[in-house]
Amino acid sequence: MRVFGWGLLVTAIYIDADACPVKDETLRVADRHKVKVYVVSNGGLRPNPHPLVETVVVPDGPDVADMWIADRIGKGDICITGDIPLAAKCLENGGRAVRHNGDTFTSANIGNQLAMRDLMADLREADPFRQGGGRPFSKADRSKFLEVLEREVRAALKE
């Protein structure tokens, strides 16, 4: 949440933009509610000319975009990410976090998700031929994301 003018608090949305398939959907919801959007990546994205969008290009390096978001997100803000450790940091800072498919990260489920992430990393390390990847991103995922983001923005604006 950012402070503007006479102490007015305004919700912001942070997009962990590398490989994010729902940037346009996020902007549609943000535009409807007049919420600032930070599109954060280490390059390769065309800046969006929309007045509510600020494109942030961070230096190359592991987790630099994640750190930029985690350092700024606060109560009432929302992060769009598939990165579980980033989602955990956002929750610790009082923010909200939503996966691209509309699943929400919460204080009740983040511990299990971090543990599963670590377990899967260990399994991949033990068996280099193990093929990862999930199911393809679907139209239903996009629809669910829009519905969930709308709900999260409304809730964040009430905080």
N, CA and C atoms as a LAMMPS dump frame, in Angstrom:
ITEM: TIMESTEP
0
ITEM: NUMBER OF ATOMS
477
ITEM: BOX BOUNDS ff ff ff
-5.0000000000000000e+02 5.0000000000000000e+02
-5.0000000000000000e+02 5.0000000000000000e+02
-5.0000000000000000e+02 5.0000000000000000e+02
ITEM: ATOMS id mol type element x y z
1 1 1 N 0.847 -1.161 0
2 1 2 C 0 0 0
3 1 3 C 0.897 1.229 0
4 2 1 N 0.608 2.171 -0.823
5 2 2 C 1.39 3.387 -0.957
6 2 3 C 0.627 4.553 -0.327
7 3 1 N 1.348 5.528 0.2
8 3 2 C 0.729 6.71 0.793
9 3 3 C 0.819 7.854 -0.204
10 4 1 N -0.324 8.46 -0.513
11 4 2 C -0.385 9.586 -1.435
12 4 3 C -1.136 10.733 -0.778
13 5 1 N -0.809 11.93 -1.185
14 5 2 C -1.57 13.101 -0.753
15 5 3 C -1.705 13.194 0.748
16 6 1 N -2.875 13.436 1.215
17 6 2 C -3.169 13.67 2.623
18 6 3 C -3.237 12.372 3.413
19 7 1 N -2.244 11.517 3.241
20 7 2 C -2.208 10.265 3.99
21 7 3 C -3.106 9.183 3.399
22 8 1 N -3.619 9.403 2.192
23 8 2 C -4.486 8.428 1.535
24 8 3 C -3.684 7.176 1.195
25 9 1 N -4.18 6.02 1.612
26 9 2 C -3.505 4.76 1.321
27 9 3 C -4.114 4.137 0.075
28 10 1 N -3.262 3.7 -0.824
29 10 2 C -3.722 3.14 -2.085
30 10 3 C -3.086 1.773 -2.302
31 11 1 N -3.894 0.794 -2.646
32 11 2 C -3.426 -0.547 -2.947
33 11 3 C -2.607 -0.545 -4.237
34 12 1 N -1.599 -1.407 -4.291
35 12 2 C -0.8 -1.589 -5.501
36 12 3 C -0.743 -3.084 -5.822
37 13 1 N -0.582 -3.377 -7.107
38 13 2 C -0.395 -4.755 -7.556
39 13 3 C 1.011 -4.868 -8.125
40 14 1 N 1.727 -5.892 -7.684
41 14 2 C 3.072 -6.174 -8.172
42 14 3 C 3.015 -7.458 -8.991
43 15 1 N 3.508 -7.393 -10.222
44 15 2 C 3.545 -8.584 -11.072
45 15 3 C 4.983 -9.058 -11.194
46 16 1 N 5.226 -10.287 -10.77
47 16 2 C 6.497 -10.953 -11.015
48 16 3 C 6.417 -11.369 -12.479
49 17 1 N 6.903 -10.501 -13.361
50 17 2 C 6.491 -10.527 -14.761
51 17 3 C 7.166 -11.554 -15.657
52 18 1 N 8.311 -12.065 -15.281
53 18 2 C 8.956 -13.057 -16.146
54 18 3 C 8.038 -14.267 -16.271
55 19 1 N 7.631 -14.578 -17.468
56 19 2 C 6.773 -15.729 -17.78
57 19 3 C 5.379 -15.63 -17.156
58 20 1 N 4.895 -14.433 -16.902
59 20 2 C 3.55 -14.267 -16.345
60 20 3 C 2.528 -14.215 -17.482
61 21 1 N 1.6 -15.169 -17.52
62 21 2 C 0.632 -15.205 -18.624
63 21 3 C -0.614 -14.334 -18.406
64 22 1 N -0.696 -13.618 -17.283
65 22 2 C -1.928 -12.883 -16.975
66 22 3 C -1.695 -11.389 -16.76
67 23 1 N -0.72 -10.828 -17.447
68 23 2 C -0.461 -9.389 -17.308
69 23 3 C -1.662 -8.567 -17.804
70 24 1 N -2.211 -8.924 -18.946
71 24 2 C -3.352 -8.174 -19.499
72 24 3 C -4.577 -8.276 -18.603
73 25 1 N -4.821 -9.454 -18.06
74 25 2 C -5.964 -9.646 -17.16
75 25 3 C -5.791 -8.821 -15.887
76 26 1 N -4.567 -8.789 -15.383
77 26 2 C -4.289 -8.002 -14.181
78 26 3 C -4.564 -6.529 -14.441
79 27 1 N -4.137 -6.051 -15.596
80 27 2 C -4.355 -4.647 -15.931
81 27 3 C -5.845 -4.325 -16.07
82 28 1 N -6.625 -5.257 -16.607
83 28 2 C -8.075 -5.021 -16.718
84 28 3 C -8.709 -4.814 -15.352
85 29 1 N -8.344 -5.652 -14.39
86 29 2 C -8.898 -5.525 -13.038
87 29 3 C -8.371 -4.242 -12.386
88 30 1 N -7.072 -3.976 -12.522
89 30 2 C -6.479 -2.779 -11.927
90 30 3 C -7.104 -1.511 -12.495
91 31 1 N -7.348 -1.505 -13.787
92 31 2 C -7.95 -0.332 -14.431
93 31 3 C -9.358 -0.082 -13.897
94 32 1 N -10.105 -1.143 -13.705
95 32 2 C -11.476 -1.026 -13.184
96 32 3 C -11.486 -0.373 -11.802
97 33 1 N -10.455 -0.673 -10.989
98 33 2 C -10.394 -0.168 -9.618
99 33 3 C -9.396 0.986 -9.456
100 34 1 N -8.753 1.392 -10.539
101 34 2 C -7.756 2.48 -10.528
102 34 3 C -6.621 2.184 -9.537
103 35 1 N -6.05 0.979 -9.679
104 35 2 C -4.971 0.509 -8.812
105 35 3 C -3.665 0.514 -9.599
106 36 1 N -2.613 1.044 -8.996
107 36 2 C -1.284 1.083 -9.61
108 36 3 C -0.737 -0.333 -9.787
109 37 1 N -0.086 -0.585 -10.93
110 37 2 C 0.503 -1.895 -11.228
111 37 3 C 1.994 -1.723 -11.509
112 38 1 N 2.81 -2.501 -10.811
113 38 2 C 4.25 -2.54 -11.052
114 38 3 C 4.556 -3.854 -11.753
115 39 1 N 5.074 -3.765 -12.967
116 39 2 C 5.454 -4.94 -13.746
117 39 3 C 6.969 -5.071 -13.604
118 40 1 N 7.402 -6.061 -12.838
119 40 2 C 8.809 -6.169 -12.448
120 40 3 C 9.465 -7.353 -13.154
121 41 1 N 10.571 -7.072 -13.85
122 41 2 C 11.315 -8.138 -14.53
123 41 3 C 12.761 -7.699 -14.684
124 42 1 N 13.583 -8.601 -15.201
125 42 2 C 14.973 -8.23 -15.463
126 42 3 C 15.189 -7.932 -16.942
127 43 1 N 14.137 -7.535 -17.618
128 43 2 C 14.252 -7.093 -19.001
129 43 3 C 13.477 -7.969 -19.958
130 44 1 N 13.476 -7.554 -21.204
131 44 2 C 12.832 -8.34 -22.238
132 44 3 C 11.342 -8.08 -22.389
133 45 1 N 10.785 -7.172 -21.596
134 45 2 C 9.364 -6.86 -21.717
135 45 3 C 9.181 -5.478 -22.335
136 46 1 N 8.207 -5.373 -23.19
137 46 2 C 7.877 -4.083 -23.776
138 46 3 C 7.106 -3.268 -22.733
139 47 1 N 7.535 -2.033 -22.451
140 47 2 C 6.812 -1.221 -21.467
141 47 3 C 5.366 -0.982 -21.901
142 48 1 N 4.471 -0.995 -20.943
143 48 2 C 3.058 -0.75 -21.2
144 48 3 C 2.807 0.748 -21.035
145 49 1 N 2.18 1.388 -22.013
146 49 2 C 1.969 2.835 -21.932
147 49 3 C 0.823 3.262 -21.008
148 50 1 N 0.086 2.311 -20.456
149 50 2 C -1.052 2.639 -19.594
150 50 3 C -0.567 3.48 -18.398
151 51 1 N -1.284 4.549 -18.044
152 51 2 C -0.828 5.423 -16.954
153 51 3 C -0.771 4.761 -15.577
154 52 1 N -1.477 3.668 -15.366
155 52 2 C -1.436 2.984 -14.073
156 52 3 C -0.281 1.984 -13.973
157 53 1 N 0.413 1.742 -15.088
158 53 2 C 1.466 0.725 -15.116
159 53 3 C 2.844 1.367 -15.059
160 54 1 N 3.653 0.852 -14.148
161 54 2 C 5.057 1.232 -14.101
162 54 3 C 5.882 -0.016 -14.357
163 55 1 N 6.664 0.011 -15.428
164 55 2 C 7.535 -1.116 -15.758
165 55 3 C 8.843 -0.923 -15.009
166 56 1 N 9.221 -1.918 -14.224
167 56 2 C 10.446 -1.857 -13.434
168 56 3 C 11.394 -2.918 -13.965
169 57 1 N 12.546 -2.483 -14.457
170 57 2 C 13.562 -3.411 -14.941
171 57 3 C 14.674 -3.439 -13.907
172 58 1 N 14.891 -4.614 -13.336
173 58 2 C 15.923 -4.792 -12.313
174 58 3 C 17.148 -5.425 -12.958
175 59 1 N 18.305 -5.313 -12.318
176 59 2 C 19.508 -5.953 -12.866
177 59 3 C 19.356 -7.47 -12.924
178 60 1 N 20.128 -8.083 -13.835
179 60 2 C 20.162 -9.545 -13.898
180 60 3 C 20.704 -10.099 -12.594
181 61 1 N 20.234 -11.257 -12.265
182 61 2 C 20.724 -11.925 -11.059
183 61 3 C 19.604 -12.736 -10.447
184 62 1 N 19.986 -13.744 -9.679
185 62 2 C 18.966 -14.602 -9.083
186 62 3 C 18.114 -13.83 -8.07
187 63 1 N 16.816 -13.912 -8.254
188 63 2 C 15.837 -13.37 -7.307
189 63 3 C 15.88 -11.855 -7.131
190 64 1 N 16.482 -11.115 -8.052
191 64 2 C 16.552 -9.66 -7.915
192 64 3 C 15.151 -9.048 -8.036
193 65 1 N 14.363 -9.521 -8.987
194 65 2 C 12.988 -9.013 -9.127
195 65 3 C 12.169 -9.376 -7.879
196 66 1 N 12.352 -10.576 -7.377
197 66 2 C 11.644 -11.011 -6.168
198 66 3 C 11.986 -10.107 -4.986
199 67 1 N 13.271 -9.793 -4.831
200 67 2 C 13.698 -8.94 -3.721
201 67 3 C 13.117 -7.531 -3.864
202 68 1 N 13.052 -7.018 -5.108
203 68 2 C 12.5 -5.684 -5.334
204 68 3 C 11.039 -5.652 -4.867
205 69 1 N 10.289 -6.679 -5.239
206 69 2 C 8.877 -6.745 -4.841
207 69 3 C 8.757 -6.907 -3.327
208 70 1 N 9.494 -7.844 -2.76
209 70 2 C 9.399 -8.14 -1.322
210 70 3 C 9.768 -6.931 -0.469
211 71 1 N 10.687 -6.11 -0.957
212 71 2 C 11.098 -4.917 -0.208
213 71 3 C 10.032 -3.826 -0.208
214 72 1 N 9.078 -3.888 -1.136
215 72 2 C 8.103 -2.812 -1.275
216 72 3 C 6.673 -3.189 -0.911
217 73 1 N 6.34 -4.452 -1.016
218 73 2 C 4.949 -4.86 -0.791
219 73 3 C 4.587 -4.703 0.688
220 74 1 N 3.351 -4.344 0.909
221 74 2 C 2.888 -4.168 2.283
222 74 3 C 1.409 -4.492 2.402
223 75 1 N 0.855 -4.174 3.532
224 75 2 C -0.552 -4.444 3.815
225 75 3 C -1.424 -3.808 2.735
226 76 1 N -2.339 -4.61 2.208
227 76 2 C -3.25 -4.12 1.181
228 76 3 C -2.736 -4.254 -0.234
229 77 1 N -1.472 -4.66 -0.411
230 77 2 C -0.915 -4.854 -1.747
231 77 3 C -1.082 -6.306 -2.166
232 78 1 N -0.987 -6.531 -3.472
233 78 2 C -1.166 -7.872 -4.032
234 78 3 C 0.009 -8.175 -4.954
235 79 1 N 0.524 -9.382 -4.859
236 79 2 C 1.582 -9.837 -5.761
237 79 3 C 1.036 -10.974 -6.621
238 80 1 N 1.305 -10.893 -7.919
239 80 2 C 0.953 -11.955 -8.851
240 80 3 C 2.244 -12.712 -9.136
241 81 1 N 2.309 -13.968 -8.695
242 81 2 C 3.545 -14.732 -8.851
243 81 3 C 3.276 -16.231 -8.779
244 82 1 N 4.159 -16.982 -9.364
245 82 2 C 4.156 -18.428 -9.213
246 82 3 C 5.302 -18.865 -8.317
247 83 1 N 6.063 -17.899 -7.826
248 83 2 C 7.246 -18.155 -7.017
249 83 3 C 6.835 -18.283 -5.546
250 84 1 N 6.952 -19.477 -4.997
251 84 2 C 6.463 -19.735 -3.64
252 84 3 C 7.266 -18.981 -2.577
253 85 1 N 8.612 -18.947 -2.646
254 85 2 C 9.343 -18.158 -1.644
255 85 3 C 8.983 -16.664 -1.697
256 86 1 N 8.776 -16.112 -2.893
257 86 2 C 8.348 -14.716 -2.996
258 86 3 C 6.972 -14.539 -2.363
259 87 1 N 6.064 -15.453 -2.632
260 87 2 C 4.728 -15.372 -2.036
261 87 3 C 4.826 -15.383 -0.514
262 88 1 N 5.709 -16.215 0.031
263 88 2 C 5.889 -16.279 1.49
264 88 3 C 6.362 -14.931 2.032
265 89 1 N 7.31 -14.296 1.346
266 89 2 C 7.804 -12.982 1.781
267 89 3 C 6.7 -11.935 1.713
268 90 1 N 5.886 -12.001 0.667
269 90 2 C 4.78 -11.048 0.527
270 90 3 C 3.796 -11.198 1.684
271 91 1 N 3.474 -12.434 2.027
272 91 2 C 2.567 -12.678 3.141
273 91 3 C 3.17 -12.191 4.459
274 92 1 N 4.467 -12.424 4.656
275 92 2 C 5.149 -11.96 5.871
276 92 3 C 5.054 -10.451 6.017
277 93 1 N 5.072 -9.748 4.882
278 93 2 C 5.028 -8.286 4.892
279 93 3 C 3.606 -7.737 4.926
280 94 1 N 2.618 -8.614 5.051
281 94 2 C 1.235 -8.163 5.148
282 94 3 C 0.499 -8.088 3.831
283 95 1 N 1.172 -8.445 2.741
284 95 2 C 0.543 -8.41 1.426
285 95 3 C -0.233 -9.676 1.133
286 96 1 N -0.79 -9.711 -0.051
287 96 2 C -1.518 -10.878 -0.55
288 96 3 C -0.738 -11.413 -1.744
289 97 1 N -0.931 -12.692 -2.055
290 97 2 C -0.243 -13.283 -3.198
291 97 3 C -1.185 -14.238 -3.923
292 98 1 N -1.183 -14.119 -5.249
293 98 2 C -2.058 -14.916 -6.1
294 98 3 C -1.214 -15.553 -7.2
295 99 1 N -1.441 -16.839 -7.427
296 99 2 C -0.78 -17.57 -8.512
297 99 3 C -1.486 -17.234 -9.829
298 100 1 N -0.807 -17.441 -10.929
299 100 2 C -1.36 -17.126 -12.253
300 100 3 C -2.645 -17.879 -12.57
301 101 1 N -2.827 -19.026 -11.948
302 101 2 C -4.039 -19.812 -12.22
303 101 3 C -5.181 -19.472 -11.262
304 102 1 N -4.967 -18.464 -10.396
305 102 2 C -6.016 -18.032 -9.486
306 102 3 C -5.924 -18.634 -8.102
307 103 1 N -5.023 -19.576 -7.874
308 103 2 C -4.837 -20.103 -6.525
309 103 3 C -4.232 -19.003 -5.657
310 104 1 N -4.715 -18.894 -4.431
311 104 2 C -4.169 -17.884 -3.536
312 104 3 C -3.194 -18.53 -2.559
313 105 1 N -2.169 -17.771 -2.228
314 105 2 C -1.248 -18.16 -1.177
315 105 3 C -1.782 -17.526 0.104
316 106 1 N -1.835 -18.287 1.168
317 106 2 C -2.316 -17.776 2.446
318 106 3 C -1.372 -18.219 3.555
319 107 1 N -1.532 -17.63 4.723
320 107 2 C -0.705 -18.06 5.852
321 107 3 C -1.017 -19.507 6.221
322 108 1 N -2.217 -19.975 5.893
323 108 2 C -2.605 -21.351 6.207
324 108 3 C -1.997 -22.376 5.248
325 109 1 N -1.672 -21.975 4.004
326 109 2 C -1.167 -22.966 3.048
327 109 3 C 0.282 -22.757 2.611
328 110 1 N 0.896 -21.639 2.984
329 110 2 C 2.234 -21.346 2.46
330 110 3 C 3.285 -22.319 2.996
331 111 1 N 3.164 -22.757 4.233
332 111 2 C 4.128 -23.712 4.792
333 111 3 C 4.144 -25.023 4.034
334 112 1 N 2.959 -25.546 3.748
335 112 2 C 2.867 -26.792 2.978
336 112 3 C 3.408 -26.61 1.564
337 113 1 N 3.134 -25.461 0.963
338 113 2 C 3.621 -25.227 -0.399
339 113 3 C 5.14 -25.117 -0.438
340 114 1 N 5.728 -24.46 0.567
341 114 2 C 7.195 -24.384 0.635
342 114 3 C 7.798 -25.774 0.824
343 115 1 N 7.183 -26.579 1.688
344 115 2 C 7.687 -27.938 1.935
345 115 3 C 7.595 -28.789 0.671
346 116 1 N 6.492 -28.696 -0.044
347 116 2 C 6.323 -29.465 -1.281
348 116 3 C 7.327 -29.011 -2.339
349 117 1 N 7.57 -27.712 -2.413
350 117 2 C 8.559 -27.186 -3.358
351 117 3 C 9.929 -27.776 -3.059
352 118 1 N 10.303 -27.787 -1.782
353 118 2 C 11.608 -28.335 -1.393
354 118 3 C 11.689 -29.831 -1.686
355 119 1 N 10.614 -30.558 -1.404
356 119 2 C 10.578 -31.995 -1.682
357 119 3 C 10.754 -32.255 -3.173
358 120 1 N 10.049 -31.515 -4
359 120 2 C 10.153 -31.72 -5.449
360 120 3 C 11.557 -31.37 -5.948
361 121 1 N 12.169 -30.341 -5.385
362 121 2 C 13.549 -29.993 -5.759
363 121 3 C 14.496 -31.14 -5.401
364 122 1 N 14.295 -31.729 -4.225
365 122 2 C 15.136 -32.869 -3.814
366 122 3 C 14.932 -34.057 -4.752
367 123 1 N 13.699 -34.328 -5.14
368 123 2 C 13.417 -35.44 -6.055
369 123 3 C 14.061 -35.206 -7.426
370 124 1 N 13.978 -33.976 -7.926
371 124 2 C 14.6 -33.671 -9.224
372 124 3 C 16.112 -33.811 -9.139
373 125 1 N 16.692 -33.4 -8.011
374 125 2 C 18.138 -33.507 -7.827
375 125 3 C 18.577 -34.966 -7.755
376 126 1 N 17.77 -35.799 -7.132
377 126 2 C 18.102 -37.219 -6.979
378 126 3 C 17.944 -37.976 -8.292
379 127 1 N 17.06 -37.528 -9.155
380 127 2 C 16.796 -38.2 -10.43
381 127 3 C 16.793 -37.165 -11.554
382 128 1 N 17.963 -36.926 -12.172
383 128 2 C 18.058 -35.884 -13.199
384 128 3 C 17.191 -36.153 -14.429
385 129 1 N 16.704 -37.386 -14.586
386 129 2 C 15.852 -37.694 -15.739
387 129 3 C 14.375 -37.475 -15.439
388 130 1 N 14.086 -37.115 -14.198
389 130 2 C 12.7 -36.869 -13.795
390 130 3 C 12.192 -35.651 -14.561
391 131 1 N 11.11 -35.837 -15.254
392 131 2 C 10.524 -34.754 -16.031
393 131 3 C 9.519 -34.001 -15.175
394 132 1 N 9.697 -32.701 -15.086
395 132 2 C 8.8 -31.873 -14.284
396 132 3 C 7.728 -31.26 -15.17
397 133 1 N 7.18 -30.207 -14.683
398 133 2 C 6.152 -29.501 -15.441
399 133 3 C 4.774 -29.962 -15.056
400 134 1 N 3.861 -29.07 -15.153
401 134 2 C 2.472 -29.378 -14.828
402 134 3 C 1.635 -29.352 -16.083
403 135 1 N 0.367 -29.204 -15.868
404 135 2 C -0.532 -29.152 -17.009
405 135 3 C -0.449 -27.769 -17.66
406 136 1 N -0.835 -27.647 -18.91
407 136 2 C -0.767 -26.356 -19.591
408 136 3 C -1.743 -25.354 -18.981
409 137 1 N -1.412 -24.085 -19.112
410 137 2 C -2.263 -22.997 -18.651
411 137 3 C -3.514 -22.974 -19.529
412 138 1 N -4.69 -22.976 -18.899
413 138 2 C -5.931 -23.113 -19.664
414 138 3 C -6.802 -21.867 -19.6
415 139 1 N -7.828 -21.882 -20.418
416 139 2 C -8.825 -20.814 -20.418
417 139 3 C -9.526 -20.75 -19.058
418 140 1 N -9.766 -21.918 -18.454
419 140 2 C -10.39 -21.977 -17.129
420 140 3 C -9.478 -21.351 -16.072
421 141 1 N -8.159 -21.556 -16.192
422 141 2 C -7.209 -20.93 -15.27
423 141 3 C -7.291 -19.411 -15.382
424 142 1 N -7.343 -18.922 -16.605
425 142 2 C -7.411 -17.474 -16.848
426 142 3 C -8.688 -16.893 -16.239
427 143 1 N -9.793 -17.593 -16.42
428 143 2 C -11.078 -17.151 -15.884
429 143 3 C -11.058 -17.145 -14.357
430 144 1 N -10.516 -18.218 -13.771
431 144 2 C -10.417 -18.301 -12.313
432 144 3 C -9.524 -17.181 -11.777
433 145 1 N -8.427 -16.909 -12.483
434 145 2 C -7.527 -15.837 -12.057
435 145 3 C -8.276 -14.506 -12.006
436 146 1 N -9.017 -14.187 -13.053
437 146 2 C -9.764 -12.925 -13.084
438 146 3 C -10.732 -12.816 -11.909
439 147 1 N -11.442 -13.882 -11.644
440 147 2 C -12.41 -13.905 -10.544
441 147 3 C -11.711 -13.703 -9.196
442 148 1 N -10.623 -14.415 -8.982
443 148 2 C -9.904 -14.329 -7.71
444 148 3 C -9.244 -12.961 -7.551
445 149 1 N -8.625 -12.44 -8.605
446 149 2 C -7.982 -11.132 -8.493
447 149 3 C -9.01 -10.049 -8.19
448 150 1 N -10.166 -10.116 -8.82
449 150 2 C -11.241 -9.153 -8.531
450 150 3 C -11.599 -9.204 -7.043
451 151 1 N -11.759 -10.392 -6.518
452 151 2 C -12.098 -10.565 -5.102
453 151 3 C -10.986 -10.031 -4.205
454 152 1 N -9.735 -10.346 -4.536
455 152 2 C -8.589 -9.901 -3.717
456 152 3 C -8.433 -8.382 -3.748
457 153 1 N -8.637 -7.769 -4.905
458 153 2 C -8.522 -6.299 -4.995
459 153 3 C -9.612 -5.648 -4.15
460 154 1 N -10.816 -6.141 -4.253
461 154 2 C -11.908 -5.581 -3.44
462 154 3 C -11.606 -5.705 -1.943
463 155 1 N -11.105 -6.854 -1.534
464 155 2 C -10.782 -7.071 -0.124
465 155 3 C -9.631 -6.153 0.295
466 156 1 N -8.614 -6.018 -0.55
467 156 2 C -7.475 -5.176 -0.231
468 156 3 C -7.887 -3.712 -0.108
469 157 1 N -8.781 -3.274 -0.967
470 157 2 C -9.226 -1.871 -0.908
471 157 3 C -10.036 -1.586 0.355
472 158 1 N -10.637 -2.617 0.95
473 158 2 C -11.404 -2.427 2.191
474 158 3 C -10.502 -2.381 3.418
475 159 1 N -9.274 -2.923 3.293
476 159 2 C -8.366 -2.974 4.46
477 159 3 C -7.996 -1.579 4.924
